[in-house]
């Protein structure tokens, strides 16, 4: 059972890492401050989601 939990946690982390990478690439390619601001807000939401997952995992221990 522990292996399954670890696998899903790893899969989730990989997905978040992919999203972070894509957002960073979009941020670098953005041509206006408005685009960069919108992408930065998306990054913040993703970061909040990542922290929520970490705290939830700690509560389960």
C-alpha positions as CSV (number, residue, x, y, z in Angstrom):
1,X,0.0,0.0,0.0
2,X,2.8,2.4,0.8
3,X,4.3,1.9,-2.7
4,X,1.1,2.9,-4.3
5,X,0.9,6.0,-2.2
6,X,4.5,6.9,-3.1
7,X,3.8,6.3,-6.8
8,X,0.8,8.5,-6.9
9,X,2.7,11.2,-4.9
10,X,5.6,10.9,-7.4
11,X,3.2,11.0,-10.4
12,X,1.5,14.1,-8.9
13,X,4.9,15.8,-8.4
14,X,5.9,15.0,-11.9
15,X,2.7,16.5,-13.2
16,X,3.3,19.7,-11.2
17,X,6.9,19.8,-12.3
18,X,5.7,19.7,-15.9
19,X,3.2,22.4,-15.3
20,X,5.9,24.6,-13.7
21,X,8.2,24.0,-16.6
22,X,5.5,25.0,-19.1
23,X,4.5,28.1,-17.2
24,X,8.1,29.1,-16.9
25,X,8.6,28.7,-20.7
26,X,5.5,30.7,-21.3
27,X,6.7,33.4,-19.0
28,X,10.1,33.6,-20.8
29,X,8.3,33.8,-24.2
30,X,5.8,36.4,-23.0
31,X,6.0,39.7,-24.9
32,X,4.2,42.0,-22.6
33,X,4.1,42.8,-18.9
34,X,0.4,41.9,-18.9
35,X,1.1,38.4,-20.2
36,X,3.9,37.9,-17.6
37,X,1.6,39.1,-14.8
38,X,-1.1,36.7,-15.8
39,X,1.4,33.8,-16.0
40,X,2.8,34.8,-12.6
41,X,-0.7,34.6,-11.1
42,X,-1.0,31.0,-12.6
43,X,2.4,30.2,-11.0
44,X,1.1,31.4,-7.7
45,X,-2.0,29.2,-7.8
46,X,0.1,26.2,-8.8
47,X,2.5,26.9,-5.9
48,X,-0.4,27.1,-3.5
49,X,-1.7,23.8,-4.8
50,X,1.7,22.2,-4.3
51,X,1.9,23.5,-0.7
52,X,-1.6,22.2,0.0
53,X,-0.5,18.7,-1.2
54,X,2.6,18.8,1.0
55,X,0.7,19.8,4.1
56,X,-2.0,17.2,3.4
57,X,0.7,14.5,3.1
58,X,2.3,15.6,6.4
59,X,-1.1,15.5,8.2
60,X,-1.5,11.9,6.9
61,X,1.8,10.8,8.5
